[in-house]
């Protein structure tokens, strides 16, 4: 295996000093354009790569970012990892992935551990019941460790966040169901502690209001995102006098758990007597023939991960960040087409 080329090797080959090579590789205007081009061309031809450890020693950078996810095994977060990893690699950064297991105590421990280790910044997707108050999050940012949140983000605009516009996505769901003739629409909400749950609910209510559909609070139920809790929520909704013809579920997993309950415990036929619309549009739903949501909001996990990483790296490189809050437009995918 060929030994990696060094700055010293380049200096010897093009007959300039090591200092000149270093400045030329960093596009220092002190060095003439001709010399810069000559040095950079030789470096590229011989596959020169900067020694990150040496650069880090000089600049104080470790070229490592930490990422905390609720559940790495979940398809959504696996896809987000792909976007995070690719963007980090393209920018010369290593990534340390950690899993909070949707446990707020674990989340706090991991944040504490990573913030004391050799990382330059953090990307966090909060647990379903985050143990962090706004004061905690502000303290973390003031400590000098840049933090970017994605998907499950804090409510306040003072933080750097990347997420999908769930308010307007929820309104689009109501438009879709109304066009299909549905008026009795149920909602299986996620934990109230999640800002994403609140945004879904707001958009849902606004969508009903715009279509002049009276909201029926008896058709609203909450799940903590476990199978048992979702089944209980579905049971609660179906026990009401007014029966829904459509259910908006917090995500694809919740929709599938609720559908399974109906299949096992009721005579209702899915997509005939009752249908579901959810959030996520995760790839595995493509392999399910009938017992799945009729439509789902695409939340672009790869793009969320990529943009969160790009934002963090731009912060680390002291680039101007035009918007602290990036909102991606969700897309309703009709599974019946």
C-alpha contacts under 8 A as a table, 3 or more apart, distances in Angstrom:
res1	aa1	res2	aa2	distance
4	X	47	X	7.94
4	X	48	X	7.02
4	X	49	X	7.97
5	X	9	X	6.15
5	X	10	X	7.42
5	X	46	X	7.04
5	X	47	X	7.47
5	X	48	X	5.66
5	X	49	X	7.83
6	X	9	X	5.14
6	X	10	X	6.50
6	X	48	X	6.98
7	X	10	X	5.11
7	X	11	X	6.16
7	X	18	X	6.33
7	X	21	X	6.56
7	X	22	X	6.97
8	X	11	X	5.11
8	X	12	X	6.25
8	X	18	X	5.83
9	X	12	X	5.21
9	X	13	X	6.19
10	X	13	X	5.08
10	X	14	X	6.15
10	X	18	X	7.99
10	X	21	X	7.14
10	X	39	X	7.21
10	X	42	X	7.19
10	X	43	X	6.91
11	X	14	X	5.51
11	X	15	X	5.59
11	X	16	X	5.06
11	X	17	X	5.54
11	X	18	X	5.33
11	X	20	X	7.87
11	X	21	X	6.03
12	X	15	X	5.09
12	X	16	X	6.77
12	X	17	X	7.78
14	X	38	X	7.73
14	X	39	X	7.02
16	X	20	X	6.39
16	X	21	X	7.03
17	X	20	X	5.16
17	X	21	X	6.45
18	X	21	X	5.11
18	X	22	X	6.24
19	X	22	X	5.11
19	X	23	X	6.24
20	X	23	X	5.21
20	X	24	X	5.96
20	X	31	X	7.02
21	X	24	X	5.01
21	X	25	X	6.09
21	X	36	X	7.91
21	X	39	X	6.41
22	X	25	X	5.31
22	X	26	X	6.47
23	X	26	X	5.09
23	X	27	X	6.24
23	X	28	X	5.10
23	X	30	X	7.90
23	X	31	X	6.94
24	X	27	X	4.99
24	X	28	X	5.75
24	X	31	X	6.19
24	X	35	X	7.14
24	X	36	X	4.58
24	X	37	X	7.88
24	X	39	X	6.52
24	X	40	X	7.11
25	X	28	X	7.67
25	X	36	X	6.94
25	X	39	X	7.04
25	X	40	X	6.03
27	X	31	X	7.83
27	X	36	X	6.77
28	X	31	X	5.95
29	X	32	X	6.72
29	X	33	X	7.57
31	X	35	X	6.61
31	X	36	X	6.44
32	X	35	X	5.36
32	X	36	X	6.23
33	X	36	X	5.01
33	X	37	X	6.06
34	X	37	X	5.28
34	X	38	X	6.18
35	X	38	X	5.03
35	X	39	X	6.11
36	X	39	X	5.26
36	X	40	X	6.00
37	X	40	X	5.16
37	X	41	X	5.87
38	X	41	X	5.25
38	X	42	X	6.27
39	X	42	X	5.26
39	X	43	X	6.15
40	X	43	X	5.00
40	X	44	X	6.06
41	X	44	X	5.17
41	X	45	X	6.08
42	X	45	X	5.11
42	X	46	X	6.23
43	X	46	X	5.33
43	X	47	X	6.06
43	X	48	X	4.93
44	X	47	X	5.05
44	X	48	X	6.02
45	X	48	X	7.83
50	X	55	X	7.58
51	X	54	X	5.40
51	X	55	X	6.28
52	X	55	X	5.00
52	X	56	X	5.81
52	X	62	X	7.74
52	X	63	X	7.23
53	X	56	X	5.00
53	X	57	X	6.14
53	X	62	X	7.26
54	X	57	X	5.11
54	X	58	X	6.56
55	X	58	X	5.27
55	X	59	X	6.10
55	X	61	X	7.52
56	X	59	X	5.09
56	X	60	X	5.10
56	X	61	X	4.40
56	X	62	X	5.31
56	X	63	X	7.21
57	X	60	X	5.53
57	X	61	X	7.10
58	X	61	X	7.97
61	X	120	X	6.45
62	X	118	X	6.23
62	X	119	X	6.09
62	X	120	X	6.22
63	X	92	X	6.94
63	X	93	X	4.74
63	X	94	X	6.18
63	X	119	X	7.23
63	X	120	X	6.57
64	X	93	X	5.32
64	X	94	X	4.57
64	X	95	X	5.58
64	X	96	X	7.27
64	X	118	X	7.26
64	X	119	X	4.97
64	X	120	X	5.85
64	X	121	X	7.60
65	X	93	X	7.01
65	X	94	X	6.39
65	X	95	X	5.05
65	X	96	X	6.30
65	X	119	X	5.21
65	X	120	X	5.58
65	X	121	X	5.13
65	X	122	X	5.79
65	X	123	X	7.57
66	X	95	X	5.84
66	X	96	X	4.78
66	X	97	X	6.11
66	X	98	X	7.59
66	X	114	X	6.75
66	X	119	X	6.33
66	X	120	X	7.90
66	X	121	X	6.34
66	X	122	X	4.78
66	X	123	X	6.25
67	X	95	X	7.09
67	X	96	X	6.06
67	X	97	X	4.83
67	X	98	X	6.03
67	X	122	X	5.75
67	X	123	X	4.70
67	X	124	X	5.82
68	X	97	X	6.11
68	X	98	X	4.83
68	X	99	X	5.68
68	X	100	X	6.71
68	X	107	X	7.59
68	X	110	X	7.64
68	X	111	X	7.88
68	X	122	X	7.77
68	X	123	X	6.40
68	X	124	X	4.88
68	X	125	X	6.25
68	X	126	X	7.93
69	X	72	X	6.28
69	X	77	X	7.10
69	X	97	X	7.58
69	X	98	X	6.32
69	X	99	X	5.03
69	X	100	X	6.12
69	X	101	X	7.86
69	X	124	X	6.39
69	X	125	X	5.30
69	X	126	X	7.15
69	X	127	X	7.71
70	X	99	X	5.62
70	X	100	X	4.92
70	X	101	X	5.06
70	X	102	X	4.65
70	X	103	X	7.69
70	X	125	X	6.69
70	X	126	X	6.76
70	X	127	X	5.38
70	X	128	X	7.91
71	X	74	X	5.58
71	X	77	X	6.81
71	X	99	X	5.96
71	X	100	X	6.89
71	X	101	X	5.38
71	X	102	X	6.69
72	X	75	X	7.84
72	X	77	X	5.62
72	X	78	X	5.90
72	X	99	X	6.28
73	X	77	X	7.19
73	X	78	X	6.49
74	X	77	X	5.54
74	X	78	X	6.21
75	X	78	X	4.99
75	X	79	X	6.21
75	X	282	X	6.97
76	X	79	X	5.32
76	X	80	X	6.34
76	X	280	X	7.47
76	X	282	X	6.76
76	X	301	X	6.06
77	X	80	X	4.75
77	X	81	X	6.06
77	X	301	X	7.06
78	X	81	X	5.09
78	X	82	X	6.60
79	X	82	X	5.15
79	X	83	X	6.79
79	X	301	X	5.77
79	X	302	X	5.28
80	X	83	X	5.23
80	X	84	X	6.21
80	X	301	X	4.70
80	X	302	X	4.49
80	X	303	X	7.39
80	X	304	X	6.70
80	X	305	X	4.70
80	X	306	X	7.57
81	X	84	X	5.01
81	X	85	X	5.83
81	X	302	X	7.27
81	X	305	X	6.57
82	X	85	X	5.28
82	X	86	X	6.13
82	X	302	X	6.19
82	X	305	X	7.53
83	X	86	X	5.39
83	X	87	X	6.23
83	X	301	X	7.64
83	X	302	X	4.41
83	X	303	X	6.16
83	X	304	X	7.41
83	X	305	X	4.80
83	X	306	X	4.39
84	X	87	X	5.47
84	X	88	X	6.09
84	X	302	X	7.48
84	X	305	X	4.68
84	X	306	X	4.90
84	X	308	X	7.50
84	X	309	X	5.69
85	X	88	X	5.16
85	X	89	X	6.07
85	X	95	X	6.90
85	X	306	X	7.94
86	X	89	X	5.22
86	X	90	X	6.15
86	X	306	X	7.44
87	X	90	X	5.16
87	X	91	X	6.38
87	X	306	X	5.65
87	X	309	X	6.39
87	X	310	X	6.67
88	X	91	X	5.19
88	X	92	X	6.21
88	X	93	X	4.89
88	X	94	X	6.55
88	X	95	X	7.11
88	X	309	X	6.60
88	X	310	X	7.80
89	X	92	X	5.00
89	X	93	X	5.45
89	X	94	X	6.72
90	X	93	X	7.64
91	X	313	X	7.91
98	X	110	X	7.30
99	X	107	X	7.84
100	X	103	X	5.57
100	X	104	X	7.23
100	X	106	X	5.20
100	X	107	X	4.86
100	X	110	X	7.41
100	X	127	X	7.13
101	X	106	X	7.36
101	X	127	X	7.83
102	X	106	X	7.99
102	X	107	X	7.70
102	X	127	X	4.62
102	X	128	X	6.04
102	X	129	X	7.41
103	X	106	X	5.31
103	X	107	X	6.17
103	X	127	X	6.37
103	X	128	X	7.96
103	X	129	X	7.41
103	X	130	X	7.69
104	X	107	X	4.87
104	X	108	X	6.22
104	X	127	X	6.28
104	X	129	X	6.31
104	X	130	X	5.09
104	X	131	X	4.83
104	X	132	X	7.97
105	X	108	X	5.20
105	X	109	X	6.28
105	X	131	X	6.79
106	X	109	X	5.09
106	X	110	X	6.14
107	X	110	X	5.26
107	X	111	X	6.21
107	X	126	X	7.96
107	X	127	X	7.32
107	X	130	X	7.73
107	X	131	X	7.63
108	X	111	X	5.20
108	X	112	X	6.17
108	X	131	X	6.96
108	X	132	X	7.72
109	X	112	X	5.15
109	X	113	X	6.10
110	X	113	X	5.02
110	X	114	X	5.96
111	X	114	X	5.29
111	X	115	X	5.89
112	X	115	X	5.31
112	X	116	X	6.47
113	X	116	X	5.45
113	X	117	X	6.51
114	X	117	X	5.03
114	X	118	X	7.59
114	X	119	X	6.95
115	X	118	X	7.84
115	X	119	X	7.08
115	X	145	X	7.11
119	X	122	X	7.72
120	X	145	X	6.73
120	X	146	X	7.42
120	X	316	X	7.34
121	X	145	X	5.45
121	X	146	X	4.86
121	X	147	X	5.86
121	X	312	X	6.97
121	X	316	X	7.58
122	X	145	X	7.32
122	X	146	X	6.32
122	X	147	X	4.71
122	X	148	X	6.34
122	X	312	X	7.74
123	X	147	X	5.79
123	X	148	X	4.88
123	X	149	X	5.66
123	X	150	X	7.34
123	X	308	X	7.10
123	X	309	X	7.30
123	X	312	X	7.62
124	X	147	X	7.35
124	X	148	X	6.38
124	X	149	X	4.79
124	X	150	X	6.41
125	X	149	X	5.74
125	X	150	X	5.37
125	X	151	X	6.18
125	X	152	X	5.30
125	X	153	X	6.69
126	X	129	X	7.80
126	X	130	X	5.93
126	X	149	X	7.66
126	X	152	X	5.38
126	X	153	X	6.52
127	X	130	X	4.98
127	X	152	X	7.61
128	X	191	X	6.62
128	X	193	X	7.03
128	X	194	X	6.05
128	X	224	X	7.94
129	X	191	X	7.30
129	X	193	X	5.79
129	X	194	X	6.87
130	X	193	X	7.46
132	X	135	X	7.88
132	X	136	X	5.69
132	X	137	X	6.48
133	X	136	X	5.17
133	X	137	X	6.46
134	X	137	X	5.16
134	X	138	X	6.11
134	X	154	X	7.97
135	X	138	X	5.09
135	X	139	X	6.06
136	X	139	X	5.12
136	X	140	X	6.27
137	X	140	X	5.05
137	X	141	X	6.42
138	X	141	X	5.15
138	X	142	X	6.13
139	X	142	X	5.04
139	X	143	X	6.17
140	X	143	X	5.25
140	X	144	X	7.53
140	X	145	X	6.80
140	X	147	X	7.89
141	X	144	X	5.91
141	X	145	X	5.80
141	X	146	X	5.88
141	X	147	X	6.42
142	X	145	X	7.32
146	X	312	X	7.07
146	X	315	X	7.25
146	X	316	X	7.44
147	X	159	X	7.98
147	X	160	X	6.98
147	X	312	X	7.10
148	X	159	X	7.28
148	X	160	X	4.95
148	X	161	X	5.61
148	X	162	X	7.69
148	X	308	X	6.29
148	X	309	X	7.98
148	X	311	X	7.45
148	X	312	X	6.17
149	X	152	X	7.22
149	X	153	X	5.44
149	X	154	X	7.59
149	X	159	X	7.70
149	X	160	X	6.26
149	X	161	X	4.68
149	X	162	X	6.33
149	X	308	X	7.15
150	X	153	X	5.62
150	X	161	X	5.49
150	X	162	X	4.56
150	X	163	X	5.47
150	X	304	X	6.65
150	X	305	X	7.24
150	X	308	X	6.38
151	X	162	X	6.36
151	X	163	X	4.54
151	X	164	X	6.85
151	X	196	X	7.94
151	X	304	X	7.16
152	X	163	X	7.34
152	X	194	X	6.93
152	X	195	X	7.03
152	X	196	X	6.24
153	X	161	X	6.35
153	X	162	X	7.63
153	X	163	X	7.23
153	X	194	X	8.00
153	X	195	X	6.74
153	X	196	X	7.47
154	X	159	X	7.37
154	X	161	X	7.92
154	X	195	X	6.50
155	X	195	X	5.86
156	X	159	X	6.53
157	X	160	X	7.66
157	X	324	X	7.32
157	X	325	X	6.86
158	X	324	X	7.47
159	X	324	X	6.59
159	X	325	X	7.51
160	X	324	X	4.65
160	X	325	X	5.77
161	X	308	X	7.25
161	X	324	X	6.34
161	X	325	X	4.90
161	X	326	X	6.12
162	X	304	X	6.19
162	X	307	X	6.98
162	X	308	X	5.87
162	X	325	X	6.11
162	X	326	X	4.72
162	X	327	X	6.10
162	X	328	X	7.65
163	X	304	X	6.50
163	X	326	X	6.44
163	X	327	X	5.28
163	X	328	X	6.13
164	X	299	X	6.05
164	X	300	X	7.95
164	X	327	X	5.28
164	X	328	X	4.52
164	X	329	X	5.90
164	X	330	X	5.88
165	X	168	X	6.00
165	X	169	X	6.30
165	X	327	X	5.47
165	X	328	X	5.79
165	X	329	X	5.47
165	X	330	X	6.16
166	X	169	X	4.78
166	X	170	X	5.87
166	X	196	X	7.06
166	X	199	X	5.82
166	X	200	X	5.54
166	X	203	X	7.12
166	X	330	X	7.05
167	X	170	X	5.36
167	X	171	X	6.55
167	X	199	X	5.09
167	X	200	X	5.53
167	X	201	X	7.77
167	X	202	X	6.28
167	X	203	X	4.15
167	X	204	X	7.51
168	X	171	X	4.96
168	X	172	X	6.22
168	X	203	X	5.92
168	X	330	X	7.97
169	X	172	X	5.01
169	X	173	X	6.41
169	X	200	X	7.93
169	X	203	X	7.26
169	X	297	X	6.93
169	X	329	X	7.55
169	X	330	X	5.66
169	X	331	X	7.16
169	X	332	X	7.39
170	X	173	X	5.02
170	X	174	X	6.55
170	X	200	X	5.72
170	X	201	X	7.74
170	X	203	X	4.79
170	X	204	X	5.14
170	X	207	X	7.14
171	X	174	X	5.21
171	X	175	X	6.33
171	X	203	X	5.05
171	X	204	X	5.63
171	X	206	X	6.61
171	X	207	X	4.36
171	X	208	X	7.84
172	X	175	X	4.97
172	X	176	X	6.19
172	X	207	X	7.41
172	X	332	X	7.33
173	X	176	X	5.07
173	X	177	X	6.24
173	X	204	X	7.83
173	X	277	X	7.28
173	X	332	X	7.32
174	X	177	X	5.12
174	X	178	X	5.89
174	X	204	X	6.71
174	X	207	X	5.46
174	X	208	X	6.56
175	X	178	X	5.19
175	X	179	X	6.16
175	X	207	X	6.94
175	X	211	X	7.72
176	X	179	X	5.24
176	X	180	X	6.52
177	X	180	X	5.00
177	X	181	X	6.53
177	X	182	X	5.46
177	X	183	X	7.99
177	X	246	X	7.55
178	X	181	X	5.06
178	X	182	X	5.09
178	X	183	X	6.57
178	X	211	X	7.59
179	X	182	X	7.43
182	X	185	X	6.71
182	X	245	X	6.38
182	X	246	X	6.65
183	X	213	X	6.50
183	X	245	X	7.67
184	X	216	X	7.82
184	X	242	X	7.74
184	X	243	X	7.07
184	X	244	X	4.75
184	X	245	X	5.89
184	X	246	X	6.79
185	X	219	X	7.29
185	X	244	X	5.39
185	X	245	X	6.36
185	X	246	X	4.96
185	X	247	X	5.65
185	X	248	X	7.30
186	X	216	X	7.92
186	X	219	X	4.69
186	X	220	X	5.76
186	X	237	X	7.30
186	X	244	X	5.83
186	X	245	X	7.99
186	X	246	X	6.21
186	X	247	X	4.54
186	X	248	X	6.16
187	X	219	X	6.42
187	X	220	X	4.85
187	X	221	X	6.40
187	X	247	X	5.57
187	X	248	X	4.81
187	X	249	X	6.09
187	X	250	X	7.98
188	X	220	X	6.06
188	X	221	X	5.03
188	X	222	X	5.50
188	X	223	X	6.69
188	X	230	X	7.83
188	X	233	X	6.85
188	X	234	X	7.60
188	X	247	X	7.24
188	X	248	X	6.25
188	X	249	X	4.91
188	X	250	X	5.98
189	X	192	X	7.91
189	X	197	X	6.39
189	X	201	X	7.40
189	X	220	X	7.25
189	X	221	X	6.08
189	X	222	X	4.61
189	X	223	X	6.13
189	X	249	X	6.79
189	X	250	X	5.52
190	X	194	X	7.39
190	X	197	X	5.37
190	X	222	X	5.75
190	X	223	X	5.31
190	X	224	X	6.05
190	X	225	X	6.59
190	X	250	X	5.73
191	X	194	X	5.76
191	X	197	X	6.47
191	X	222	X	6.80
191	X	223	X	6.49
191	X	224	X	5.49
191	X	225	X	7.73
192	X	195	X	7.33
192	X	197	X	6.03
192	X	198	X	6.56
193	X	197	X	7.67
194	X	197	X	5.29
194	X	198	X	6.78
195	X	198	X	5.07
195	X	199	X	6.29
196	X	199	X	5.09
196	X	200	X	6.20
197	X	200	X	5.19
197	X	201	X	6.25
197	X	250	X	7.59
198	X	201	X	5.13
198	X	202	X	6.17
199	X	202	X	5.10
199	X	203	X	6.17
200	X	203	X	5.30
200	X	204	X	6.03
201	X	204	X	4.98
201	X	205	X	6.15
202	X	205	X	5.26
202	X	206	X	6.12
203	X	206	X	5.05
203	X	207	X	5.94
204	X	207	X	5.15
204	X	208	X	6.34
205	X	208	X	5.16
205	X	209	X	6.16
205	X	215	X	7.14
206	X	209	X	4.96
206	X	210	X	6.17
207	X	210	X	5.26
207	X	211	X	6.40
208	X	211	X	5.22
208	X	212	X	5.98
208	X	213	X	4.93
208	X	214	X	6.76
208	X	215	X	6.68
209	X	212	X	4.86
209	X	213	X	5.99
209	X	214	X	7.16
209	X	215	X	7.99
210	X	213	X	7.68
216	X	219	X	5.67
216	X	220	X	7.42
217	X	220	X	5.29
218	X	221	X	7.87
218	X	237	X	7.04
218	X	240	X	6.81
219	X	237	X	5.23
219	X	240	X	7.33
219	X	244	X	7.33
220	X	237	X	6.88
221	X	233	X	5.25
221	X	234	X	7.53
221	X	236	X	7.11
221	X	237	X	6.70
222	X	229	X	7.93
222	X	230	X	7.65
222	X	233	X	6.07
223	X	226	X	7.05
223	X	229	X	5.11
223	X	230	X	5.09
223	X	233	X	6.23
224	X	229	X	6.01
224	X	230	X	7.38
225	X	229	X	6.60
225	X	230	X	6.42
225	X	254	X	6.64
226	X	229	X	5.31
226	X	230	X	6.24
227	X	230	X	5.21
227	X	231	X	6.19
227	X	254	X	7.53
227	X	257	X	6.06
228	X	231	X	5.24
228	X	232	X	6.25
229	X	232	X	5.09
229	X	233	X	6.18
230	X	233	X	4.97
230	X	234	X	6.22
230	X	254	X	6.30
230	X	257	X	6.53
230	X	258	X	6.15
231	X	234	X	5.14
231	X	235	X	6.15
231	X	257	X	6.65
231	X	258	X	5.63
231	X	261	X	5.84
232	X	235	X	5.01
232	X	236	X	6.11
233	X	236	X	5.07
233	X	237	X	6.32
234	X	237	X	5.17
234	X	238	X	6.25
234	X	258	X	5.86
234	X	261	X	7.44
234	X	262	X	7.93
235	X	238	X	5.25
235	X	239	X	6.17
236	X	239	X	5.25
236	X	240	X	7.09
237	X	240	X	5.81
237	X	243	X	7.75
237	X	244	X	7.96
238	X	243	X	6.20
238	X	244	X	7.55
240	X	243	X	6.43
244	X	247	X	6.95
244	X	274	X	7.02
245	X	273	X	6.28
245	X	274	X	4.49
245	X	275	X	6.42
246	X	274	X	5.35
246	X	275	X	4.76
246	X	276	X	5.64
246	X	277	X	7.67
247	X	274	X	7.54
247	X	275	X	6.28
247	X	276	X	4.80
247	X	277	X	6.38
248	X	255	X	7.94
248	X	276	X	5.83
248	X	277	X	4.95
248	X	278	X	5.68
249	X	252	X	7.23
249	X	254	X	5.99
249	X	255	X	5.25
249	X	276	X	6.91
249	X	277	X	6.23
249	X	278	X	4.76
249	X	279	X	7.17
250	X	254	X	6.13
250	X	255	X	7.36
250	X	278	X	6.05
250	X	279	X	6.22
251	X	254	X	5.36
251	X	255	X	6.29
251	X	278	X	4.96
251	X	279	X	4.32
251	X	280	X	5.79
252	X	255	X	5.03
252	X	256	X	6.18
252	X	278	X	5.44
252	X	279	X	5.85
252	X	280	X	5.92
252	X	281	X	6.77
252	X	282	X	7.08
252	X	293	X	7.52
252	X	296	X	7.54
253	X	256	X	5.21
253	X	257	X	6.20
254	X	257	X	5.15
254	X	258	X	6.12
255	X	258	X	5.17
255	X	259	X	6.06
255	X	276	X	6.60
255	X	277	X	7.50
255	X	278	X	6.33
255	X	292	X	7.38
255	X	293	X	6.72
256	X	259	X	4.97
256	X	260	X	6.08
256	X	291	X	7.59
256	X	292	X	6.25
256	X	293	X	7.65
257	X	260	X	5.09
257	X	261	X	6.36
258	X	261	X	5.07
258	X	262	X	6.40
259	X	262	X	5.13
259	X	263	X	6.18
259	X	270	X	7.26
259	X	291	X	6.81
259	X	292	X	7.30
260	X	263	X	5.05
260	X	264	X	6.17
261	X	264	X	5.23
261	X	265	X	5.78
261	X	266	X	7.72
262	X	265	X	5.31
262	X	266	X	5.12
262	X	267	X	7.54
262	X	268	X	6.65
262	X	270	X	7.92
263	X	266	X	6.09
263	X	267	X	7.26
263	X	268	X	7.20
263	X	269	X	7.50
263	X	270	X	7.71
268	X	272	X	8.00
268	X	273	X	5.80
268	X	274	X	7.11
269	X	272	X	5.42
269	X	273	X	5.26
269	X	274	X	6.70
270	X	273	X	6.11
270	X	274	X	5.41
270	X	275	X	5.80
270	X	290	X	7.82
270	X	291	X	6.43
271	X	274	X	5.33
271	X	275	X	4.46
271	X	276	X	7.58
271	X	290	X	7.91
271	X	291	X	7.91
271	X	294	X	7.28
272	X	275	X	6.96
275	X	293	X	6.71
275	X	294	X	6.63
276	X	292	X	7.38
276	X	293	X	4.59
276	X	294	X	5.95
276	X	295	X	7.32
277	X	293	X	5.05
277	X	294	X	5.86
277	X	295	X	4.98
277	X	296	X	5.49
278	X	281	X	7.66
278	X	293	X	6.46
278	X	295	X	6.67
278	X	296	X	4.69
278	X	297	X	6.40
279	X	296	X	5.08
279	X	297	X	4.50
279	X	298	X	6.67
279	X	299	X	7.20
280	X	296	X	6.31
280	X	297	X	5.53
280	X	298	X	5.20
280	X	299	X	5.37
280	X	300	X	7.99
281	X	285	X	7.18
281	X	296	X	5.06
281	X	297	X	5.75
281	X	298	X	4.90
281	X	299	X	7.16
281	X	333	X	7.29
282	X	285	X	6.09
282	X	298	X	7.74
283	X	286	X	5.73
283	X	287	X	7.91
284	X	287	X	5.63
284	X	288	X	7.31
285	X	288	X	5.29
285	X	292	X	6.86
286	X	289	X	7.59
288	X	291	X	6.66
288	X	292	X	6.55
289	X	292	X	7.35
293	X	296	X	6.67
293	X	335	X	7.37
294	X	334	X	6.27
294	X	335	X	5.17
294	X	336	X	5.98
295	X	332	X	6.68
295	X	333	X	5.42
295	X	334	X	4.40
295	X	335	X	5.15
295	X	336	X	7.43
296	X	332	X	5.66
296	X	333	X	5.33
296	X	334	X	6.80
296	X	335	X	7.63
297	X	330	X	6.08
297	X	331	X	5.38
297	X	332	X	4.43
297	X	333	X	6.06
298	X	330	X	5.67
298	X	331	X	5.07
298	X	332	X	6.17
298	X	333	X	6.67
299	X	330	X	5.62
299	X	331	X	7.30
300	X	303	X	5.39
300	X	304	X	6.17
300	X	330	X	7.73
301	X	304	X	4.97
301	X	305	X	6.11
302	X	305	X	5.23
302	X	306	X	6.14
303	X	306	X	4.96
303	X	307	X	5.98
304	X	307	X	5.29
304	X	308	X	6.07
305	X	308	X	5.25
305	X	309	X	6.23
306	X	309	X	5.25
306	X	310	X	6.15
307	X	310	X	4.96
307	X	311	X	6.01
308	X	311	X	5.15
308	X	312	X	6.24
309	X	312	X	5.11
309	X	313	X	6.15
310	X	313	X	5.22
310	X	314	X	6.10
311	X	314	X	5.13
311	X	315	X	6.25
311	X	321	X	7.50
312	X	315	X	5.06
312	X	316	X	6.25
313	X	316	X	4.93
313	X	317	X	6.13
314	X	317	X	5.00
314	X	318	X	6.14
314	X	319	X	5.14
314	X	320	X	7.50
314	X	321	X	7.37
315	X	318	X	4.94
315	X	319	X	5.79
315	X	320	X	7.45
315	X	321	X	7.20
316	X	319	X	7.63
321	X	324	X	6.63
323	X	326	X	6.57
334	X	337	X	5.97
